[in-house]
Structures are given as C-alpha cells and as structure tokens.
Amino acid sequence: MDLLFLSKRIFLGTEQGFLNGGIIVDTEGIIRKVLRTAQEVNTYVYNTESEAVYDFGDKVLMPGLIDANVNISEPGRKDWEGFMAATKAAAAGGFTTIIDRPTNTIPPTTSVTALKTKTAVARGKIYVDVGFWGGLVPGNGRDAELLLGAGVIGLQCTLAPTPAPVGDAFPAINRKELEEVIVKLEDDTVLAFSAELPLKQPIQPDEEEPKKYESFSRTHPAEMEVNAVQLISQLATTNKGKHLHIMNISSADVLPIVAQCKRSGANLTAETCPHYLTLSAEQIEDCHTEFKALPPIRNKSNQPALWESLKNGCLDIIASNHSPATPGVKCLNYGRARGNFLNAWPGVSSLQLGLSVVWTHCQAHGLGIEHIYRLMCQNPAALCGLSSFKCKIEEGYDADFCIWDPEEEFSVSADMLFSTNKATPYMDQRLRGVVHATVVRGLHVYQQYEGFGQPLGKVLLRKSSKKIVKFVRM
C-alpha cells in the first residue's frame, strides 16, 4: 500500500508558494501523486487506505537538500569522518543526497580500484544517498576517463598543493596537463576545481605568531583565487562544450570574472560555502583553529557581494565543503601545539548545520525559501546529473523530503552534532531553522526526537555514453 505525507506548507520546487496538501508515495519510494488541496486530501483519505499517514502540520515539507561538496575520509581516515557519521550528520541537517570528494581517503579516488573500494565500504553504512567525485591528478588522465565510465558524477582537481597529510597523494595539476585532459572529455562532463593558484612569490607566514589567524590568512590572499578563476574562465571559454565548476569561492574579487565568463556563453558554474557567507576574519580569536579553511574566511566587508551573487545567479550553489578532522590534526588538543593556525588542517565541520546557518542570515540579504531550494537542491542536482529523479516533489521523482520549521531556533552544542569530531566554528551560536525529519525514498532516515532509522541510503553511480546518462542506485 502507498504512504501519505501531509503538510500545510508543501514547497514543490516547481512553483512559488506553499500547498496545503499531501504526497502519495508508492512502495518503491517514488512519488505517485501530489494532492494539491486539503479537499483532495480528504477525498483520498476517505476513499483509500494507506499503509501509513505522516502529518507534519505546518512544518515546511520541501525536496531533500543536496550537498555536492562533502569530504568523507573513509577508508583510511575514518577517525576524521566515516560514512556512517557523515550521512547521519547529513540526514539530521535535511540533506538526502551528498557527493563525496576524492581527496581525503587512503587511497584517494583517483582510480576505478579506489572507487570500488570506497563504494564497497559505503554500502550498508549510509543513511542518505551518496555519489562520488573522481580525482584528476597529474598522470592519471586515462584513469580519469575510466572513473567517468565507472560512475563518478564528474572529476575534481586542485590547482594549488593541498596541505599534508593529504597533498602527497592528491597533488595539484597544472594548465598544460589540464588542457591535455579537457580536449579528451565528452561534452557536458563536469570538471570541478579547488580554485587557488600559487603565487610566484609566496607570502611567508608569521612564524612568531602561529596562533593568530592573520599569520595563516595572509599567506592565502584573494589574488590566489583571482588568478585561479582567470585560468578556469579561459579554459571554459576555449572549451565551451565542457562544464567547468568552481568550488569554495571565498573572495568577492572573483565574481566579475565569473559573471563575464558566463556572459560569454561558457558552461561555467560556481559555488560558495556557508562559512564564507556568515563568518568573518574579524571574529576569529587566537587559537580557534576550527575556523581555518582553504581558501581562508575573509573580512566581513567581503560578504555582501557574495550574497548578492547568490541572488543574481552569478553564484549557483551553496555547498558545505564539510571537512572535519581529529582534534590533534586540527591543533585543538591541549599542549604547545594547541591553536597553531600554521599547522592545523584547513577544514570546517558544518554539514549538519548548513541549512540553519544559511537560513539564519538569508532574510537580512533578501533571500527566501525559494533561494534555499535553488541553491541547495535544484542547482546541485543539475550539476550532479540528478535532475531527472531528485530535487522535485513531482510524479515519478524520488520521495526525498526535508521537513523543517523555519521559525524555530536552537543553540549549537556538541551533544547535538553527529559528526565524529564535534569542533565547529558555529559552536554556541543561536540559529534559526530546525530540521524535524528527513525522508529518503519514502523512508524516515531521521526524526528529531526518535533519532535514526536504518542506514538505507544508496550508492549513486552514473552510467554514461555520448547519448545516454542514467543512474544506477545500488
């Protein structure tokens, strides 16, 4: 028998405003019909017996969120963040699909063998659906092609060396190597970039003040992002059939370059992260290495232009770049190493909090639920090739729902977080927007007061040819 989901505030993702209605979901977890009025619901309930009816009252019921930029460090660094902890955090944050980056595991996802190892580890542990980026590094061009055939949603590379201990196994790629790979890729293949280029004359850190944020941030000026985005824009303009995507934009200085590249007709998309939108360098106190990210969190004056670019479409996506690590790696243990910004791993833990963090600041910048949907669901689905079966409440789509209260507030505390490592720059902040339930293909994977169901998430593998793109859910 079918399931029935009810709410007085259903946001379909296909039109403005809310419905007071219901959603009928079949036994395979696919939406069978949308009941658009209370009268339709009453008629259906009177005439039809459902297996279960879930009534969420006046909570917002919208398509499940999608995060296209998550670092899951299993296998190899499960103590940083494994599949079970990461997908629990995702579910508690209203995310029904996440895409894992290739960098932090041992080995990184730079070969089909590594991809198979990762998917084998993931199965049976994941509470939401998980797809995968493949890694593009020097010398693995053939492996990258095979990864695309094996099911990754696209390729991801870095233009500047990644800090230890990840960097040795996932080195930066240069322009010549990129150009050799790009010409061989099928049109519409997504190639994503961590967008910083090394300076010709690197800025040395202040070794005398390693526990001050500025000692680190000064070594990664906005110029590094500008140079990288200029390079990416040139590649996108030259190769207009290819889809190039910029991750983790922190500096407003790059926005005019992105906008001009888009106007030229290039297939370029770009994203920023909650921490660049809501945190500022001015608020980072000595030793608080949970704020360290790459690129760095910049001054508050940088933020208005980022928010405006989310409204006008220059920036397409908000994604977490969730990358927690152990207290030792983050230099958060007590002792002489504590608070050393120069040595700490540059990753922010925020996956569970992303919706609430962004929503808390949205209205001050003129954004509403329709922007949350576009930036954290619709556009990520398009980037990852999921638009044909996720991101809408519509007949034939997966019954993936985020049920939340936009008005309710909470304070961030360690005991409410499901990531393996609890350190986050949002600790003790008062946020608005509470997730009450997360549903994946009709199954409750998370409920605020009952906790988690079974880990019934699926591995998403993209099968492609020049004419057909489809997904196999395993």
C-alpha positions, -999 to +999 in steps of 0.1 A: +000+000+000+010+036-005+023+061+020+007+095+025+027+126+036+008+157+047+017+193+054+000+227+053+033+241+038+045+218+010+070+235-012+071+216-045+102+232-061+083+238-093+062+269-084+061+297-059+043+294-026+031+266-005+004+239-009-018+227+019-020+191+006-004+157+005+020+135-013+013+099-022+044+077-023+044+041-037+061+011-022+093+018-042+097+052-027+086+071-058+061+099-057+029+087-073+007+117-070+006+152-054-026+162-037-028+199-042-056+209-018-070+199+016-101+188-002-082+164-024-065+150+007-099+145+024-113+127-006-082+105-009-083+096+028-120+088+027-117+065-003-083+049+001-065+030+028-028+039+032-001+019+048+008+049+069-001+086+071+025+111+082+011+145+091+036+173+096+011+200+104+025+234+095+061+223+091+077+231+057+079+199+036+103+205+006+125+184-016+155+170+002+187+191+001+217+181-019+253+189-009+278+184-038+309+191-017+315+167+012+348+152+024+342+117+038+375+103+049+368+066+048+386+043+040+419+053+056+410+082+078+377+071+093+386+088+126+383+121+107+349+113+093+334+080+082+304+072+060+281+065+090+288+097+109+288+119+078+255+106+065+239+108+099+250+145+101+236+150+066+203+134+075+200+155+106+206+186+085+179+178+059+202+165+032+190+135+013+219+133-011+256+141-007+285+139-031+318+128-017+351+144-028+381+123-038+408+138-017+408+127+019+407+089+018+436+064+016+438+059-013+422+090-029+395+083-055+419+086-085+413+052-100+385+027-105+400+004-080+399+031-054+363+040-063+352+003-059+370+002-025+351+033-014+317+021-026+322-013-010+329+004+023+299+027+020+272+002+013+252-007+044+265+023+064+249+053+047+217+070+058+213+092+027+222+086-009+259+092-018+275+099-051+312+104-058+336+128-075+366+112-092+400+128-087+421+143-115+458+144-107+490+146-128+494+115-149+460+099-143+443+111-174+434+075-185+422+066-150+401+097-150+383+086-182+377+052-167+364+067-135+338+086-155+327+053-171+326+036-137+301+061-123+316+092-108+295+124-113+325+143-126+362+150-120+377+172-094+412+187-092+432+212-073+454+240-087+475+245-056+492+220-033+469+205-006+483+206+029+498+174+045+489+147+050+465+147+020+487+166-005+512+139-013+486+116-026+465+142-043+489+167-060+480+198-079+476+198-116+490+225-140+475+242-170+492+221-196+480+189-180+445+203-178+444+212-214+455+177-224+427+161-204+399+186-213+401+180-250+395+143-244+365+146-222+330+142-236+309+173-238+290+182-206+315+163-184+318+182-152+353+192-142+355+209-108+383+230-093+396+239-059+404+274-071+437+288-058+469+293-078+502+295-060+518+330-060+550+335-079+565+349-047+547+331-018+539+352+013+556+338+043+536+331+074+544+349+107+562+321+124+565+343+156+527+344+160+514+310+148+483+311+170+470+343+154+446+338+124+462+365+104+495+347+104+478+320+083+453+340+063+479+365+050+496+336+031+465+330+010+454+364-003+425+369-027+450+372-055+454+334-054+417+329-061+416+356-088+445+340-107+429+306-105+394+318-116+410+337-145+427+305-156+394+284-152+375+311-171+400+310-200+396+272-202+358+274-200+357+300-228+380+279-250+362+247-243+325+258-243+312+222-246+327+212-213+311+220-179+337+237-156+327+242-120+345+263-093+343+251-057+347+271-025+347+307-037+355+329-007+366+362-023+342+387-039+371+398-061+365+368-084+328+375-090+332+399-120+354+373-137+328+345-132+300+368-144+319+378-176+327+342-184+291+333-181+280+361-203+305+349-230+284+317-233+308+294-214+294+265-194+307+277-161+291+273-126+304+283-092+297+278-055+304+293-022+301+279+013+281+288+045+313+298+063+323+324+037+288+339+038+284+340+076+318+340+093+344+368+092+381+371+099+374+398+124+356+374+148+383+347+148+402+347+181+436+334+188+439+295+188+405+289+173+417+267+145+382+253+139+378+284+117+407+275+094+396+268+059+411+270+023+406+295+009+405+314+042+375+330+057+378+367+047+368+401+062+331+409+068+332+435+040+336+407+015+302+391+023+276+414+008+288+408-028+287+370-022+251+372-011+241+395-040+257+370-064+236+342-050+205+363-058+215+373-093+228+339-104+265+346-106+270+320-079+249+289-085+253+267-054+259+267-016+278+237-005+295+228+028+330+216+019+325+197+051+359+185+062+363+177+099+394+162+113+406+148+147+415+173+174+452+166+170+451+173+133+431+205+139+456+215+166+428+216+192+444+193+218+459+209+249+496+215+249+521+236+230+507+226+196+472+238+205+458+267+184+486+267+158+470+280+126+500+273+105+499+236+112+462+229+116+442+211+090+421+235+069+386+221+071+353+233+085+327+210+100+293+222+090+272+196+071+245+192+097+242+229+103+243+242+067+205+248+062+202+266+096+233+287+092+223+299+057+186+304+067+195+324+098+212+350+076+190+347+044+163+373+051+187+400+060+201+397+025+167+394+007+167+356+002+138+333+009+129+296+008+129+297-030+166+306-029+173+278-004+157+254-028+175+267-059+210+270-043+209+239-020+187+215-041+178+223-077+212+236-089+233+209-071+210+183-087+217+198-121+254+199-115+255+163-105+231+150-132+204+141-107+176+164-120+156+136-137+147+119-104+157+141-075+151+177-064+114+180-071+081+169-055+066+156-087+052+124-100+080+099-108+106+115-086+122+100-055+103+108-024+132+127-008+119+153+017+133+177+042+107+186+069+117+217+089+105+246+109+119+279+096+108+299+127+121+276+154+155+284+170+182+264+187+217+268+201+246+247+187+261+223+212+285+194+209+259+168+221+235+176+192+262+170+165+265+137+147+299+142+131+327+121+145+346+153+156+325+180+171+346+211+167+328+236+146+331+274+143+293+276+149+295+262+184+272+281+208+256+302+180+219+308+181+205+296+147+170+296+132+155+267+113+151+232+129+150+200+109+123+178+123+125+148+098+144+137+067+128+112+043+148+093+016+126+075-010+097+075+014+117+061+044+123+081+076+160+082+080+159+108+107+133+122+131+142+149+156+130+131+187+132+094+176+167+096+161+177+075+131+161+046+111+182+021+093+211+030+070+191+025+038+209+051+017+221+040-017+253+045-037+246+066-068+267+056-098+264+075-131+264+054-162+271+074-193+277+073-231+277+101-256+239+099-259+226+085-226+231+095-190+214+075-163+220+065-127+222+031-112+212+031-075+229+003-056 
